[in-house]
Amino acid sequence: MIQAKKVKARSTDFGVSSVRRSSRTADKPPPNYKEYAMEPMSEGRRIYKYKRRDILNRVYASDKDRVYAIERAEELEQQLGSAFPAFIKPMLQSHVTGGFWLSFPIPFCKVHLPDEDEMVTLVDEDGDEWKAKYLARKNGLSGGWRGFSIDHELVDGDALVFQLIEPTTFK
């Protein structure tokens, strides 16, 4: 018959001792885990500087309207001459609502625009200026384009002529 080894009972009386704490928290007061009733936070309302567009009742441009806008833009581009590089960009819903992302033609970007992300200036026909973030790896405008689009009330089907008058300035 095999006898089991007798095990000595562990002592559970630890006495009063301080809790071990790391050196980075040793000089801070001990945490308090009691729950207190708090007043509910008031929900802040987001303030929009522009009137919100009705996304459910969007109006999409017809093919006829798109062609007309592009033809007008081509006429304007011809009047500008060839002293500065230019391109025409027809607007889609994604350019003027929601994400407000505007992609540029890749060949134009490779030849005329910087290789690094940079702030560019958009100048309208009245001489007003908007700053926008040009993302070189994505070949388009992001931050700032939204403001330009909203201020000019651009919609699906519009066509814009972008003329590069300085290394980072479009008119």
Secondary structure, 3 states (H helix, E strand, C coil): CCCCCCCCCCCCCCCCCCCCCCCCCCCCCCCCCCCCCCCCCCCCCCCCCCCCCCCCCCCCCCHHHHHHHHHHHHHHHHHHCCCCCEEEEECCHHHHCCCCCEECCHHHHHHHCCCCCEEEEEECCCCCEEEEEEECCCCEECCCHHHHHHHCCCCCCCEEEEEEEECCEEC
